[in-house]
Amino acid sequence: MTERVNPQILRRGMGVLGVAVRTEPWMFALSVAASALYGLMTVASAWVLGRVTEDVIVPAFAEGRAETGALVGAAAAIIGVAVFKAIGVAGRRFWAGLMQYRLQAEYRRSVTRQYLKLPLSWHHRHPTGQLCRTPTPTSRPSGRRSRRCPWPSA
């Protein structure tokens, strides 16, 4: 059973993504470009495997032998696509991860700047531990770092 997505939640989430993209447009663009390379190489791998099968493997079985040049060309095509696909995967993970960590640093600096704008009397009314904990990545109640990034996914 599928649940309907609340349009308000979707709108707020897209707003958060929009802020992130406006803050780090180059990191976002590089991440999307690497992801597009990965997608193109996924399609290219199917095409190359089809061509290798049709032009090298099937004729080799029909003739009982394969030509060295055809095998080298087929291997080069398959390896070339695999290398570019790997570059796409690594690039997407690297640029998205870099964007995430740069955004975290920017948000921590922003929170710290807001604290610096508050009057001294406000700081006296709030415990130091509470102030120090807020702008850090370990501000979760469990003390564990929250890590939402593209590393685990392929």
Helices and strands as residue ranges (DSSP letters): H 7-23, H 25-52, I 53-57, H 58-63, H 68-117, H 120-125, H 128-133
